[in-house]
Amino acid sequence: MSKKLAKILMAVLAIAPAIAIAQVRDLPDFTVLVEKQGGAVVNISTSTERRAETGVPQVPGLNENDPLNDFFRRFIPRQPEPGQGPGPRQFENRSLGSGFVISGDGYILTNAHVVNNADEITVKLNDKREFKAKVIGADARTDVALLKIEATGLPAVRFGDANKLKVGEWVLAIGSPFGFDNTVTAGIVSAKGRSLPQENFVPFIQTDVAINPGNSGGPLFNMRGEVVGINSQIYSRTGTYMGLSFAIPIDVAMDIQGQLRTAGKVQRGRIGVVIQEVSRELAESFGLAKPVGALVNGVEKGGPAEKAGIESGDIITKFNGKAVDNSSDLPRIVGGTRPGVSVPMEIWRKGAARDINVVVGELPEDRVAGRTPGRGRPAEQAANRLGLVVNDLTPEQRRDLKINGGVIVEEVRQAVRGDVRTGDVIIAVTTRGQTTEIGSADQLNKLLTQIDRNATLTLHVRRGESNMFVTIRGETPRG
C-alpha cells in the first residue's frame, strides 16, 4: 500500500465516527412528542353481557358413570335444575381499544367499532385513573365515536391539518395494541386519499406505522405533535399488522364529532345517482382528454339529480367547486355537503362541458336490524359452519328493513373468510350457480352443512341501506 493511499485511509477512519453521529442526528427524535402528547391518549375497554342457562344436562337413558356423560356435560346446553328456575349467569366479553382527549372537560374521540354494542365502557387515563364513559354519538359510516367522561383539567391533543400531510412524511401512533398501554410506533405516510371497499365517505391516510388490535381509535401524530388522523383499519391476511395501516383524517373526524355533539346524528347529502369509474377506454369514447370524473349509469326517479336535469351517460367532473378525479371522490364530496343547499356541478355531456345546479337531498341514516326483542344478548348457542351465530328476523325487523326473508348475524365467533359483520342480514346463498333464498336460521345452517367445504359460496347480504355480495372462499384441501 502506498503512503498516499494509507494517509487517505487513515483520514477516512478518523472522520467515520463523526459521519455516523451526523447520520444518527438526522433521524427523527420522537421523545419530546411522546412526553408532551402521550398523556392525552387513553385506553378504552368495553364489556358486553351474555346470558346462558345453568344446571346439569338432561341425558335420558344414560348411566351417571357412563363416559358419554362427560361429553354431554361439556357440549350439550345445560338445563335448569329442579326448583332452581332459569337462573341466568352473566358473562363478560371485554374488548380493548384506544382513544384520545380532545377537550379538557372529558370529551374523547375513538372508533365507532370499538364501542359498538357495549353495555359498559371504561376509559383509563395515562395516570391510571379510570372513568365510566357514555357514548354521545357514533357514526358507523365513518367509524367515528364521541365519548364523554366526568372529569376536568385533562390534557388534550392539538390538531393538525391532514390536507397538508405529504407522502413520505414521518408520523407516529400511540395506543394500546393487545392491551399494552401507551405503546408508541412510527412510520411514514404511504399514500393519501385511499378508498377502501364499502368505505365511501373517508379519504383514508395510508401509513406503514405498526397498527394492531387495540390501536383502533388512537391518534396519528405528525412530527409537530399534532393529531392528523384516527388509526382505524389495517390490511391483513392474518388479523395482525402486515405493513398497511389506514387512518381517518382528523378534519373528517372533527366534522363528525361536531355534528354528534350538537345534533346527536350526522347529516349527509345525496343526489340520487348510480355511478361507475371512468376507464381510459370510456374516456376516449366520450371524448374526454383523460379518464376523470364519475360516469352516471343510473338516475333515481324523482331524486335531486333527475330534478336538476342529470342524465344517464353524463360524467360528473366537478361538484361544488371540487374536482372529481375518481368516481370514489363523488360520494365523499356529496356526503360532506349539507342537505338543502343548491350547489354547482360541472358535467361532461356529448363531448362538451356544461354547468348545472342541483339541490342536495339528505342521505337517510343506516337502518340496521336491531337485536331481537326478548332475546337479550346472544345466548351461548352454537355457531354454524362459517363461525356465525344467526337468528330469525322478527316481523318488526322485516318491516323496518322492507324485506320478506333473511336471517340476522348476531355474532361472529371466529375468523370468517369474507367480510361478514354483526348486524348483517343474510338474504340468500349462491354456490356453483345455484341461488337459495334464506327464510330461517335453521334453513341456512342446514344448507351450509350440505355444501362442500372446498366450495366457494356467495352470501347476499343486506347491510344498512345497501345490498351487497360477500364471497366466502372454500377451504384449501390439505395434503
FINU-32327 format. One line per field, with one value per residue (C-alpha): z, y, x; residue number from 1. Coordinates in nm, 2 decimals, always signed. Each point is the difference from the previous one (the first is absolute). Layout:
FINU-32327
c3 = [Z,...]
c2 = [Y,...]
c1 = [X,...]
nr = [NUM,...]
//
This chain:
FINU-32327
c3 = [+0.00,-0.10,+0.26,-0.17,+0.01,+0.36,+0.09,-0.18,+0.19,+0.33,-0.07,-0.09,+0.32,+0.20,-0.12,+0.00,+0.35,-0.08,-0.31,+0.20,+0.27,-0.27,-0.16,+0.34,+0.06,-0.33,+0.12,+0.16,+0.38,+0.13,+0.37,+0.05,-0.19,+0.21,+0.32,-0.09,-0.17,+0.16,+0.29,-0.22,-0.14,+0.19,+0.02,-0.06,+0.11,-0.05,+0.15,-0.15,+0.19,-0.12,+0.15,+0.03,+0.20,+0.30,+0.12,-0.11,-0.34,-0.02,-0.18,+0.02,+0.00,+0.09,+0.33,+0.20,-0.02,-0.38,-0.17,-0.24,+0.29,+0.01,-0.37,+0.06,+0.30,-0.22,-0.32,+0.06,+0.11,+0.37,+0.13,+0.34,+0.29,+0.16,+0.23,-0.11,-0.29,-0.30,+0.21,-0.28,+0.05,-0.13,-0.22,-0.10,-0.34,+0.05,-0.30,-0.01,-0.21,+0.02,-0.01,+0.07,+0.20,-0.23,+0.28,+0.37,+0.11,-0.09,-0.37,-0.17,-0.36,-0.10,-0.26,-0.01,-0.03,+0.33,+0.19,-0.22,+0.20,+0.33,+0.33,+0.19,-0.11,+0.22,-0.08,+0.16,+0.00,-0.02,+0.37,+0.07,+0.10,-0.14,-0.09,-0.14,-0.33,-0.19,-0.37,-0.12,-0.36,-0.25,-0.38,-0.16,-0.35,+0.11,+0.30,+0.24,+0.35,+0.26,+0.37,+0.32,+0.34,+0.31,+0.05,-0.03,-0.06,-0.23,-0.24,-0.35,-0.34,-0.25,-0.36,-0.32,-0.37,-0.16,-0.34,+0.04,+0.06,-0.26,-0.11,+0.15,+0.31,+0.34,+0.22,+0.34,+0.17,+0.38,+0.11,+0.18,-0.24,+0.16,+0.32,+0.04,+0.11,-0.15,-0.27,-0.25,-0.36,-0.29,-0.38,-0.30,-0.20,-0.28,-0.20,+0.04,-0.10,+0.00,-0.07,+0.16,-0.09,+0.16,+0.14,-0.22,+0.24,+0.12,-0.20,+0.21,+0.08,-0.07,+0.21,+0.08,+0.38,+0.19,+0.10,+0.17,+0.18,+0.29,-0.20,-0.15,+0.09,+0.10,-0.14,-0.29,+0.06,-0.24,+0.11,+0.14,+0.26,-0.17,-0.05,-0.37,+0.01,+0.19,-0.05,-0.12,-0.22,-0.12,-0.32,+0.12,-0.10,+0.36,+0.22,+0.11,-0.16,-0.34,-0.10,-0.11,+0.24,-0.06,+0.20,-0.01,-0.08,+0.31,-0.19,-0.09,+0.35,+0.16,-0.24,+0.10,+0.38,-0.03,-0.15,+0.25,+0.29,-0.12,-0.17,+0.11,-0.36,-0.33,-0.30,-0.35,-0.34,-0.29,-0.36,-0.11,-0.26,-0.07,-0.12,-0.13,-0.06,-0.33,-0.17,-0.26,-0.27,+0.13,+0.01,-0.36,-0.11,+0.17,-0.13,+0.33,-0.01,+0.30,+0.22,+0.28,+0.16,+0.09,-0.28,+0.07,-0.10,+0.20,+0.12,+0.28,-0.11,+0.17,+0.17,+0.02,-0.30,-0.23,+0.11,-0.09,-0.35,+0.05,-0.25,-0.03,-0.19,+0.16,+0.16,+0.31,+0.01,+0.27,+0.29,+0.21,-0.14,+0.09,-0.27,-0.04,-0.11,+0.07,+0.04,+0.37,+0.06,-0.08,+0.30,+0.24,-0.14,-0.03,+0.34,+0.16,-0.15,+0.22,-0.12,-0.14,-0.16,-0.37,-0.13,-0.35,-0.19,-0.31,-0.23,-0.33,-0.24,-0.38,-0.03,+0.19,+0.36,+0.15,+0.33,+0.19,+0.35,+0.23,+0.33,+0.23,+0.17,+0.33,+0.02,+0.25,+0.30,-0.03,+0.12,+0.17,+0.13,+0.38,+0.23,+0.02,+0.28,+0.30,-0.09,+0.18,-0.10,-0.21,+0.20,+0.01,-0.31,-0.25,-0.29,-0.35,-0.24,-0.09,+0.37,+0.00,+0.26,-0.19,+0.10,-0.18,-0.06,+0.18,-0.20,+0.13,-0.13,-0.34,-0.01,+0.09,-0.26,-0.26,-0.07,+0.01,+0.11,+0.13,+0.33,+0.22,+0.09,+0.38,+0.06,-0.20,+0.21,-0.21,-0.29,-0.31,-0.34,-0.11,+0.12,+0.21,+0.30,+0.29,-0.10,-0.36,-0.14,-0.22,-0.26,-0.24,-0.07,-0.34,-0.07,-0.33,-0.18,+0.22,+0.22,+0.31,+0.17,+0.38,+0.22,+0.33,+0.21,+0.00,-0.38,-0.04,+0.25,-0.16,-0.35,+0.10,+0.13,-0.35,-0.19,-0.07,+0.23,-0.30,-0.19,-0.02,+0.08,-0.02,+0.27,-0.11,+0.29,+0.11,+0.19,+0.10,-0.31,-0.23,-0.17,-0.06,-0.08,+0.23,-0.14,+0.24,-0.14,+0.03,+0.23,-0.15,-0.02,+0.23,-0.13]
c2 = [+0.00,+0.34,+0.27,+0.22,-0.27,-0.07,+0.37,+0.01,-0.31,+0.14,+0.32,-0.19,-0.21,+0.32,+0.17,-0.32,+0.04,+0.36,-0.11,-0.27,+0.25,+0.25,-0.28,-0.09,+0.37,+0.01,-0.27,+0.13,+0.02,-0.07,+0.03,+0.35,-0.06,-0.31,+0.18,+0.29,-0.18,-0.35,+0.12,+0.07,-0.35,-0.24,-0.37,-0.11,-0.33,-0.11,-0.28,-0.17,-0.22,-0.34,-0.25,-0.37,-0.25,-0.19,-0.35,-0.35,-0.16,-0.22,-0.32,-0.27,-0.36,+0.04,-0.12,+0.28,-0.17,-0.05,+0.18,+0.16,+0.20,+0.20,+0.08,+0.13,+0.20,+0.18,+0.05,-0.02,+0.31,-0.02,-0.01,+0.15,-0.23,-0.07,+0.28,+0.24,+0.17,+0.14,+0.15,+0.20,+0.05,+0.31,-0.02,+0.30,+0.03,+0.27,+0.18,+0.25,+0.31,+0.35,+0.36,+0.35,+0.30,+0.29,+0.24,+0.04,-0.06,-0.36,-0.04,-0.29,-0.12,-0.36,-0.25,-0.09,-0.37,+0.02,+0.08,-0.16,-0.20,+0.06,-0.01,+0.17,+0.21,+0.06,+0.27,-0.03,+0.31,+0.02,+0.07,-0.33,+0.17,-0.18,+0.14,-0.14,+0.16,+0.07,+0.01,+0.34,-0.13,-0.24,+0.00,-0.34,+0.14,+0.18,-0.23,+0.30,+0.01,+0.28,-0.09,+0.20,-0.06,+0.21,+0.16,+0.34,+0.14,-0.28,+0.03,+0.03,-0.05,+0.27,-0.03,+0.02,+0.03,-0.34,+0.17,+0.13,-0.35,-0.11,-0.35,-0.11,+0.22,-0.16,-0.07,-0.17,-0.20,-0.05,-0.26,-0.33,-0.28,-0.33,+0.19,+0.14,+0.36,+0.30,-0.20,+0.22,-0.09,+0.21,+0.00,+0.21,+0.11,-0.26,+0.16,+0.24,+0.00,-0.38,-0.15,-0.34,-0.24,+0.10,+0.31,+0.29,+0.29,+0.00,+0.09,-0.21,+0.08,-0.31,-0.05,-0.27,+0.07,-0.33,-0.02,-0.31,-0.09,+0.25,+0.29,+0.07,+0.35,+0.13,+0.32,+0.03,+0.29,+0.20,+0.11,+0.33,-0.20,+0.07,-0.27,-0.05,-0.32,-0.27,-0.35,-0.21,-0.30,-0.23,-0.21,-0.34,-0.37,-0.11,+0.26,+0.17,+0.26,-0.07,+0.34,+0.18,+0.22,+0.25,+0.31,+0.23,+0.36,+0.21,+0.27,-0.27,-0.13,+0.35,+0.08,-0.32,+0.06,+0.35,-0.12,-0.28,+0.24,+0.26,-0.22,-0.36,-0.11,+0.07,+0.16,-0.09,+0.11,-0.21,+0.06,-0.33,-0.14,-0.34,+0.05,-0.19,+0.07,+0.16,-0.23,+0.12,-0.17,+0.17,+0.34,-0.05,-0.10,+0.30,+0.24,+0.08,+0.09,-0.23,-0.25,+0.22,+0.05,-0.23,-0.15,+0.01,-0.34,+0.05,+0.29,-0.04,+0.09,+0.31,+0.05,+0.32,-0.09,-0.07,+0.33,+0.18,-0.16,-0.26,-0.28,-0.35,+0.03,+0.33,+0.02,+0.21,+0.17,+0.26,+0.03,+0.32,+0.13,-0.32,-0.22,-0.36,-0.18,-0.35,-0.13,-0.07,+0.37,+0.09,-0.18,+0.17,+0.35,-0.03,-0.17,+0.29,+0.26,+0.11,-0.11,+0.27,+0.22,+0.07,-0.07,+0.03,-0.31,-0.04,-0.29,-0.13,-0.07,-0.08,+0.12,+0.33,+0.13,+0.14,+0.17,-0.10,+0.06,-0.26,+0.03,-0.26,-0.25,-0.18,-0.35,-0.21,-0.15,-0.37,-0.22,-0.29,-0.30,+0.03,-0.29,-0.21,+0.13,-0.24,-0.18,+0.23,-0.06,-0.30,-0.32,-0.25,-0.17,-0.18,+0.18,-0.14,-0.14,+0.36,+0.09,+0.22,+0.01,+0.08,+0.05,+0.04,+0.35,+0.12,+0.14,+0.35,-0.04,-0.11,+0.29,+0.25,-0.14,-0.05,-0.36,-0.32,-0.25,-0.03,-0.06,+0.24,-0.06,+0.03,-0.08,-0.09,-0.26,-0.07,+0.14,-0.03,-0.02,+0.31,+0.33,-0.10,+0.22,+0.00,+0.15,-0.12,-0.17,-0.30,-0.02,-0.27,-0.23,-0.08,-0.28,-0.18,+0.22,-0.10,+0.28,-0.09,+0.26,-0.02,+0.01,-0.12,-0.07,-0.38,+0.01,+0.18,-0.21,-0.32,+0.13,+0.07,-0.36,-0.12,+0.22,-0.14,+0.17,+0.06,+0.18,+0.38,+0.15,+0.35,+0.15,+0.25,+0.25,+0.30,+0.24,+0.32,+0.16,-0.20,-0.34,-0.17,-0.33,-0.16,-0.28,-0.28,-0.18,-0.38,-0.17,-0.10,-0.38,-0.14,-0.26]
c1 = [+0.00,+0.14,+0.05,-0.25,-0.27,+0.08,-0.05,-0.34,-0.11,+0.11,-0.19,-0.32,+0.03,+0.05,-0.32,-0.22,-0.13,-0.10,-0.18,-0.19,-0.10,-0.12,-0.21,-0.15,-0.08,-0.19,-0.25,-0.32,-0.01,-0.35,+0.08,-0.12,-0.32,-0.09,+0.08,-0.23,-0.29,+0.00,-0.21,-0.29,-0.03,-0.23,-0.07,-0.36,-0.15,-0.35,-0.21,-0.31,-0.24,-0.10,-0.24,+0.02,-0.21,+0.14,-0.07,+0.10,-0.07,-0.30,+0.12,-0.28,+0.10,+0.37,+0.16,+0.15,+0.35,-0.02,+0.30,-0.25,-0.13,+0.32,-0.05,-0.35,+0.11,+0.25,-0.19,-0.38,-0.18,-0.08,-0.36,-0.11,+0.00,-0.34,-0.11,+0.28,-0.19,+0.18,+0.29,+0.18,+0.37,+0.18,+0.30,+0.22,+0.17,+0.27,+0.15,+0.28,+0.06,+0.15,-0.11,+0.11,-0.12,-0.11,-0.10,+0.09,-0.36,+0.00,-0.10,+0.19,+0.02,+0.03,-0.13,-0.37,+0.09,+0.19,-0.32,-0.26,-0.26,+0.19,-0.20,+0.28,+0.29,+0.31,+0.26,+0.34,+0.22,+0.37,+0.02,-0.19,-0.33,-0.31,-0.34,-0.32,-0.08,-0.33,-0.03,-0.11,-0.04,+0.15,+0.01,+0.05,+0.05,+0.33,+0.07,+0.02,-0.14,-0.01,+0.02,-0.03,+0.14,-0.06,+0.34,+0.16,+0.34,+0.10,+0.30,-0.14,+0.16,+0.08,-0.14,+0.18,-0.10,-0.03,-0.02,+0.36,+0.14,+0.26,+0.06,+0.33,-0.05,+0.07,-0.30,-0.05,-0.27,-0.07,-0.25,-0.06,+0.08,-0.10,-0.07,+0.35,-0.07,+0.19,+0.18,+0.18,+0.05,+0.13,+0.02,-0.07,-0.31,-0.02,-0.29,-0.29,-0.37,-0.02,-0.35,-0.08,-0.28,-0.33,+0.16,-0.13,+0.02,+0.36,+0.32,+0.23,+0.36,+0.21,+0.31,+0.25,-0.03,-0.04,-0.37,-0.14,-0.33,-0.03,+0.14,-0.34,-0.12,+0.34,+0.16,+0.24,+0.25,+0.21,+0.35,-0.13,-0.20,-0.34,-0.26,-0.06,-0.21,-0.17,+0.15,-0.29,+0.09,+0.27,+0.03,+0.09,-0.04,+0.08,-0.19,+0.32,+0.23,+0.14,+0.13,-0.32,-0.19,-0.28,-0.10,-0.30,+0.11,-0.06,-0.20,-0.25,-0.02,-0.04,-0.28,-0.18,+0.06,-0.13,-0.33,-0.02,+0.05,-0.26,-0.26,+0.07,+0.01,+0.18,-0.16,+0.13,-0.09,-0.12,-0.10,-0.14,+0.23,+0.17,+0.36,+0.30,+0.36,+0.11,+0.26,+0.24,-0.21,-0.32,+0.17,+0.11,-0.35,-0.16,+0.26,+0.17,+0.37,+0.07,-0.19,-0.14,-0.34,-0.29,-0.21,-0.37,-0.16,-0.33,-0.21,-0.25,-0.35,-0.12,+0.34,+0.21,+0.21,-0.30,-0.16,+0.32,+0.01,+0.27,-0.02,+0.14,+0.33,+0.10,+0.35,+0.02,+0.34,-0.05,-0.24,-0.04,+0.34,+0.19,+0.15,-0.13,+0.32,-0.14,-0.35,+0.08,+0.04,-0.36,-0.17,+0.24,-0.05,-0.37,-0.03,+0.19,-0.24,-0.29,-0.34,-0.23,+0.27,+0.03,+0.34,+0.17,+0.11,+0.21,-0.10,+0.13,-0.28,+0.03,+0.36,-0.04,+0.01,-0.32,-0.08,-0.31,-0.14,-0.14,-0.19,+0.17,-0.23,+0.06,+0.14,-0.21,+0.17,+0.09,-0.28,+0.17,-0.20,+0.01,+0.02,-0.31,-0.22,-0.02,+0.32,+0.24,+0.36,+0.08,-0.03,+0.27,-0.14,+0.21,+0.15,-0.05,+0.26,+0.11,+0.05,-0.32,-0.27,-0.32,-0.37,-0.33,-0.12,-0.31,-0.29,+0.10,+0.35,-0.12,-0.24,+0.27,+0.24,-0.28,+0.10,-0.20,+0.27,+0.35,+0.18,+0.20,+0.36,+0.00,+0.37,+0.31,+0.18,+0.31,+0.19,-0.23,+0.16,-0.20,-0.13,-0.30,-0.09,-0.23,-0.33,+0.02,-0.31,+0.06,-0.27,+0.13,+0.29,+0.15,+0.23,+0.09,-0.25,-0.29,-0.17,-0.20,-0.21,+0.03,-0.31,+0.12,+0.31,-0.06,-0.03,+0.33,+0.19,-0.13,+0.09,+0.36,+0.05,-0.10,+0.25,+0.34,+0.26,+0.23,-0.28,+0.00,-0.33,-0.15,-0.23,-0.26,+0.02,-0.21,+0.22,-0.18,-0.15,+0.23,-0.02,+0.33,+0.16,+0.25,+0.21,+0.12,+0.30,+0.00,+0.24,+0.33,+0.02,+0.27,+0.26]
nr = [1,2,3,4,5,6,7,8,9,10,11,12,13,14,15,16,17,18,19,20,21,22,23,24,25,26,27,28,29,30,31,32,33,34,35,36,37,38,39,40,41,42,43,44,45,46,47,48,49,50,51,52,53,54,55,56,57,58,59,60,61,62,63,64,65,66,67,68,69,70,71,72,73,74,75,76,77,78,79,80,81,82,83,84,85,86,87,88,89,90,91,92,93,94,95,96,97,98,99,100,101,102,103,104,105,106,107,108,109,110,111,112,113,114,115,116,117,118,119,120,121,122,123,124,125,126,127,128,129,130,131,132,133,134,135,136,137,138,139,140,141,142,143,144,145,146,147,148,149,150,151,152,153,154,155,156,157,158,159,160,161,162,163,164,165,166,167,168,169,170,171,172,173,174,175,176,177,178,179,180,181,182,183,184,185,186,187,188,189,190,191,192,193,194,195,196,197,198,199,200,201,202,203,204,205,206,207,208,209,210,211,212,213,214,215,216,217,218,219,220,221,222,223,224,225,226,227,228,229,230,231,232,233,234,235,236,237,238,239,240,241,242,243,244,245,246,247,248,249,250,251,252,253,254,255,256,257,258,259,260,261,262,263,264,265,266,267,268,269,270,271,272,273,274,275,276,277,278,279,280,281,282,283,284,285,286,287,288,289,290,291,292,293,294,295,296,297,298,299,300,301,302,303,304,305,306,307,308,309,310,311,312,313,314,315,316,317,318,319,320,321,322,323,324,325,326,327,328,329,330,331,332,333,334,335,336,337,338,339,340,341,342,343,344,345,346,347,348,349,350,351,352,353,354,355,356,357,358,359,360,361,362,363,364,365,366,367,368,369,370,371,372,373,374,375,376,377,378,379,380,381,382,383,384,385,386,387,388,389,390,391,392,393,394,395,396,397,398,399,400,401,402,403,404,405,406,407,408,409,410,411,412,413,414,415,416,417,418,419,420,421,422,423,424,425,426,427,428,429,430,431,432,433,434,435,436,437,438,439,440,441,442,443,444,445,446,447,448,449,450,451,452,453,454,455,456,457,458,459,460,461,462,463,464,465,466,467,468,469,470,471,472,473,474,475,476,477,478,479]
//
